[in-house]
Amino acid sequence: MSILTYVRPPHQAKGHEESMVNSRNGLLLVLVVGLVLRVGLLVFFWDQPLTIVDETHYQMIAENILKHHEFSRIVGQPTAIRPPLYPIFLSSIYFITGGVNFNTIRIAQIVLSLGVIFILYLLGKILFDEKSGILASLIFATYPSFLFFTHLLLSEILFTFLMLLFVYYFLSFLYSQARACEDTVRGSEFNSKDKRLLLASVLLSFKKKNRAILLAGLFLGLGALTRSILYPFLFITIFFIIIAYRGTLIEKSKWVLLLTLGFLLVVGPWTIRNFILFKNWVVIDTMGGLNLYMGNYEHTPLNRAWSAIDLTGDKRWYHGHEKVLSEMNEAEKQEWAINKAKEFIYKHKWLTLKRNLIKAANLWGLEREIIGAIINGNWPQLNKTAYLLIITFVIFSSYGFVLVCSLIGIMYNLSFKRKDVLLCFVLICFFTGMHAIVFGHSRYHLPLIPLLAIFASWSLMNIKKIWKCSSLWMRIGSIIFIIILVCIWVREILFIEGDRFLKNIRM
């Protein structure tokens, strides 16, 4: 059995023989739908001020980059408190368009969203078939939370765009390797002239493979510079190359080096800048260490752990350590915070485990960010009972539908021992684990929704096949995951967020 067959079952690979004309027309239609919806919502957001704390932080840094050519929140105090790429993206748009204007960012993020739609089509095509790619693109194009987030000055859109590019090029590396090996096996059946042509094809495949793995490292690095949570995934990707892919030790070493080279080309200069600034190693940002401690100290809330940042008095994360911290720079504070968090975790293992389970549940909780913003008065035009109920229903139902369908698709395809699906599953588990350790806000699962949309779209088009051919363990596994999700959502609605929501509905 060839590697390609092992990775992608034959009945799925045949989807690539479908008409390119129809798929292009379908993709064009999805792009138009996505553009119309986003431009329509842009009218509502036009000239709207920033209302979210993270938006104002990004904006302050972007203005200082633009006006004072330094990465800082306060002029004269360079910082690494935030990952650099999104503020640089903001300042670059301002520079190109001639000044600070939030509307230009919203327009730029509409363009990035259209880019996500196109990448999703390519990913759906490479994972399954063109129809899956088109349907996944349509799901993202009409996904309610992403329609709103396109117009917020937050890193979700840029990060999602870069992370999907990493996944696409890494899967391209996987498939180019498979094609090259398959062609090599087939070469034994041909005469000498055919073998020369086949050798040229194999060499071209290896060239594409090397380029793909280099670009995968590059976009992994760019994604990490947008959200630092992604940079540890470099080590998981390296492990994947060593364990999961065929090849000699020399070949694997070359692929690892190319991946790491692409990553370091973009992350390295920023890390060196931080070392020069703080005389200490800060790979991306210093916020990660502080968040780790806020998520793991004695007063971290059991529910809504992220609200630890708002605690006051003797419950503040830095209470009693003000003098020590005042003598430290950012890098030293991060190192101190990481050590304090480790110390607390080691001493309180069972409490930490309980918190981590709740934070993981929070990560996959219902998408209430937009609903909360409306309730808090960020958009007074929408803060009416009828609008709020409709928006809540659309957001919750869209999220639940995509997540349940995607779980079924992932479980079914994992039963074929597909390495490409395993990579996607590991990425999802990685996000869950990292946020379970720190904070598990539901906003942080948004970048995974487009990836889940691919599996959801495949499930929708293969319902009969799944029902007839699924194994017992796949059905049991899917049911268990769905029950867990429903329990998470019911707990959230009835015991955590329900009262806050109901109190703000005006009849």
N, C-alpha and C positions, 0 to 999 in steps of 0.2 A: 504494500500500500504506500503510495507516495505521500509526502508531507502535505501537499495541497489537499489531497483527498482526506487526509486525517484531520486537517484543520477545518475544511469546509466540505460537508457531505455533498456527493454528486448531484442529488436532486435540487440542492440549493444553488449550486454553481451555474445551473442551466438558466437561471433568471437573467444572466448577463446577455443572453441571445435575443432579448426582447427589442422591439423597435426603438431606435434612438430618437426618432422624430416625435413619437408619442411622449416619451419621457421628457424631452426638452420642452414640449408644449406644457406638460404637467408642471414641470419645475417653474417655467415662466409664469404660469397662472398662480402658483403658490407665492412666488416673489411679489407679484402684483397685489395679492391679498394681504401679504405681510406689510407691504409698503402702504397700502391704503389704510389699514388699521392703525399703523403707527403715526402716519401723518394726521389722520383724524384725531388721534389722542393728543398729538403735538399741539393742535389748536387749543385744547384745554389747558395744556401746560405752558403755553407761550407766555414768556415774561414772568413766570411764577418764581418766587424767591426760594432759596434753599431752606428746607424745614427739618432735615435730619442731621444729627450731630456729626456723623461720619462725612456727610456732604461738606459741611463747613470746614472740617479738618483738611480734607483733600483740597478744597478751594484755597485755603490759606497758604498751603505749601505751594500750590500751582502758581499763585500770584507772586510769591516770593521768588520762585524760579524765573518767572517771566520778567519781573521788575528788578530783582536784585541778583539774579543768577546764582542763587544758593538754595539748597534743599533744606528748608527750615520753616517752622511755624512762627517763630519770632525772629525778626531780622537780626543777624549777627550771631545767632545760636544754631549752627548746623545740627541737623538731627537725622536719626534713622528710625524714628518712632513708627513710621509707616513704610510699607514696601514702596519703591520709588516709581514704578512704571505708570501707574494710573495718574498721579500728579504730573508726571512728565507728559503723558498723553494730553491732559487738560491744558497745560501750558503751551504745548506744541500747537494745539488747535487755536488757542488765543493768539499765538504769535502769527500763525498763517492768516487768520481772519482780522487781525488788526486791533485786538483788545479783548478784554474780558466780557464775554456775553454767553450766558448759560444756554441760550437757544442754539448757538452753534455747536455746543457739546451734544445737545439732544439730537440735532440733525446728524452729527458724526456717529452717534450711537445707533441711530436708525440704519445708517449704512453698515455698521458693524453687525447689526442684527440680521440684515440681508445676507451678509457674509456667513453668519452662523447657519442660516437656512440652506445656503449652497453647500457648506461643509457637511451638514447633516445628510443632504442628498448623497454626497460622495461616500459618507460613512455607511449609510444604509445600503448603498449599492455594493460596497466592498464586503460588508458583513453578510448581507442576504441577497437582495436584488433591487432593481430600480424602483419597483412599486413600493417597497418598504422605505426606501430613501425619500420618495416623494411624500408618502403619508407621514413619515416622521417630520419632514420639513413643514408640512401643513399643521401638525400638532404644535410645533414650536411657533409657527407664524401666528397662530390664534391663541396661544397659551396666555391666559389672563394676567398672571403675575409678571411675566416677561414683558407684556405690553406696557405695564406701568413702569417697570424697572428700566426700560429703555430710556425713560425721560428723567430718571434720577441720576444725580452725579455720584454714582457709586460704581464700584469696580466689577459688578456682576457681568455686564455685557462683554467687556474687554477680556476678563478672565475666562469666561465661557468660550469665547472665540479662540483664544490661545490654547486652552486645554484640549479642545476638540481637534485643533490642528496637530497637537502632539499625538493624540490617539490615532488620527488619520495616518500620519507619517510612520508611526510605529507599526501599525497594521500593514502599511504598504511595504515596510521592511520585511515583515513576516511573510507576506504573500510573494514578494520578489524572491526571497530565499526558497520558498516552496517551488516556484516555477523553475528556478535555476536548477534545483536538484532533480526535479521531474524531467526536465529536458536532458539532463546529463544521463539519466537512466535510459531514456528513449533513444539516445545517440547510438547505443550498441546495436540498434536494429537497422541502421542506415549504412549506405555505402560511403566511400571516402569523401566524395563531393558534398553529399548531404551532411556529413559530419562536420565539414568545414563551415558550412552555413549555420549548423546548429551550435558550433563552438562560438561563432560570432554572437548568436542569440544569447548563449549562456553568459558570455562576457558582458553583454549589455545588461542582462538581468543583475549580475553582480554589481555593475556600476550604479544601477538604479537603487540597489539595496544599500550600498554605502552612502549614497546621497540621502536616501530616506532616513537612515538611522542618524545621520548628522543633523538633518532638519528636525527629527524628533527630539534630539537633545537641545537644539536651539529653541524650539517652542516650549519645551519643558522648562527651560531656564527663564524664558520670557513670562510664562505663566507663574513661575515662582516669584519673579520680581513684581508681579501684580498681587499675588497672595502667597505669602511665605509658606503656607501649609503644604504647598505642592513640592517644595524642594527635597524633602526626605524621600519622595517617591522615586527619585533618581536611583537610590540604592535598591529599591524593589525592582525597578526596571532592569538594572544590571543583573540582579539575581535571576530574573526571568530569562535573560539572554543566556546565562550560564547553564541554567537547569533545563529550560523548556525547548531550546532550539538545537537542531542538529548542526554539527560542524566540528572541525578540529579545534584544539585548544588555541592554536594560532589565529584561526578565523574568529573565534569568540572573543579573544583578546582584542583583535582589531575592531570588532563591533562595539565592544565596551569602551575602547579608547575614542572612537568616533562619537558615540553618544555623549561621553563625558566632555569631549572637546567642544561639541556644540553647546552643551550646558555652560561650560566655563567661559566661552567666548562672550556670553551676555551677562552672566552672574559675576564672573571674576573681577571685572573693573569696579563694580559696586562694592564687593567685599573688600577689595584693596583700599578703596576710598574710606570705608568704615574703619579699617585697621589703622590707617594714617590718622583719622580723626580721633578715635578713642583709644588707640594703642592696645586694642583688644580685638578678638575675632568676632565679628557680627556678620553672619552670612547674608542675611536680608534685612531684618528689622529687629528692633528691641521690644516691640509691643508683644511679641509672642511669649517671651519669658514672663512679662508682667501678667498677661492673661492666664498663663499656666498657674501662677500663684493665686490670682483672684478666683480661679476655679477650683483651688485645692488648699484652702486654709480653714480655720475653725469656724468662721462666720459665713462661708459660702452658702447661699440659699440652696435648699434641697431641690426646689423647683425654681425655674427661671434663674439659673446660676449666673447668667450674664449680668443680672442686676446687682451683683456684688460691687460693681464699679460705682453705684449710686449710694452705697451705704455710708452712713455718717457716724460721727462720734467714735466710741471705742470699738465699733465694728468695722471701721475702715481697714482695708488691707495693709496699710502702712502704719497703723496706729502703734505707737511705742517705738517705732524705728525711724522717726523723722530725722533725728540728728545724724544717725548713721547714713541714711540715704542722701541727706543734703551734701555729704562730702564725696558722693560718688558721681561718676558720669553715667550716661545712659547704658553703656555696655556693662559697667560694673553693677548697676542696678538690676539689669537683666540676669546676670550671673547670680547675684544674691537671691533674686526671686526664684530662679530655677532650683537653687539649692534648698531654699525654704520649702518649696512645693514638694521636692523629693523627700525631704525630712518628714513632712506631714503625711504624705502618702505611705511612707514606710511604717509610720507609727499607727496609722489608722486605715489598715488594709480593707476591713469590711465596710467601713463608712465610704471609703473611696470607691469600692466596687458598687455599692448602692448608688452613689452619686453618678458614677459612669454609666450605669444602666439607664438612669433617668435622663442624663444628658444625651445619650444616644437616642432615647425616645423623643426628646425635644427636637433633635436634629430632623427627625422624620415626622414631626408634628404637622398639623394643618398650617397652611400658608396664611398667616394672619397679619403680615407686615403692612400690607396695603389697607386692610380693614382697620388695623390699629391707628394708622396714620389718619384715616378719615375720621375715626372716633375722636382723635386728639385735635381735630380742627384744622389739619394741614390743608385740606381742600373743602372749605365750608359748603361749596355748591353740592357736594355729594353727601353731606352729613344729614340726610333725611332718611327716615325709617325705610321707605320703599326702596330707595337706591341702595341703602346699606344691606338690606336683606337680599336683594337681587345679586349684588356684587359678591356677598358672602357665599351664596349658593353656587354661583358660577365658579368662583375660585376654589372652593372646597371640593366640588364635584369633579372639576377638571383634574385637580391634583390626585384625588383618590382613584379616578378612573385610569389615569396614566400609570400610577404606581402599581396598582393591582395587575393590570395587563402586562406591564414590563416584568414583574416578578415571575409570572407564568412563562413568558418568553425566555427569560434568563434560565430558569430551572429546566425547561425543556431542552434548550440548546446545550446546556452544560452536560446533559446526559450523553451527548455525542463526543465528549472529551475534546471540545473545540478550544484551542489555545487562545484564539482571538476573543472568544466570549469570556474565557477565564480571566484574561487581562482586564476586560471591562468590569467584571465582577470584583476582581481584586482592587481596582481603583475605587469602586463604590464602598467596599469594606474599609479601605484605607481612610477615606474621608470620614466614615462613620467612627472608626477607632480614634482618629486624631481629634475629632470634635468631642468625642465622649470623654477624653482626657481633659480638655480645656473647657470650651463652651459648646453647647449643642443647639444653638438658635436655629429655628426652621429656615431662616433666610439663607443659611449656609449650604442647604442642599440644592438650591436653585441651579448652580452650574451643572449638576448631574442630571437635571430633568431632560435636556436634549438627548443625552446618551440613553436614558431610560425610554425616551420617546421612540427610539429605533426598535427596541425590543417590544414595546407596546404595539407599534404599527405592524410588526411581523406577527404578533399574536392575533391581532384582529383579522388578518388576512389568512390565517391558518388555524382557525378555531376547530374545524372538523379534524384536521390532521392531529392537532394536539389532543383532542378528545379520544381519537381512535388509537393513537400510537404512543401516548405517554405512558411511562412506567409507573408502577405503584409508588416508588419512593419519590418520583417527581410530583405526583399528585399530593402525596402526604406533605412533602416539603412546602409546596405552594400553599396548601391550606393552612399549615402552621404559620407561615409568614403573614398571610392575610389576616388570620385571627389576631396575631400579635399587633399588626397595624391598627386593626379595628379597636382593640383594647386601648392602644395608645391614644387614639383619637377620642374615644368615649371618655377616657380619664381626663383628657385635656379639656373637653367641652364641659363635663359635669363638675369637675373638681378644681380645675386650675384657672381657666380663662372664662368660663361661662358667666359668672356673676359680673365680671368687669364688662363683658359684652352686653348683657341684658340691661345693666344700669344705664348704658349710654344710648339705648334705643328709645327714641321719643315717639310715643304713639299719638 
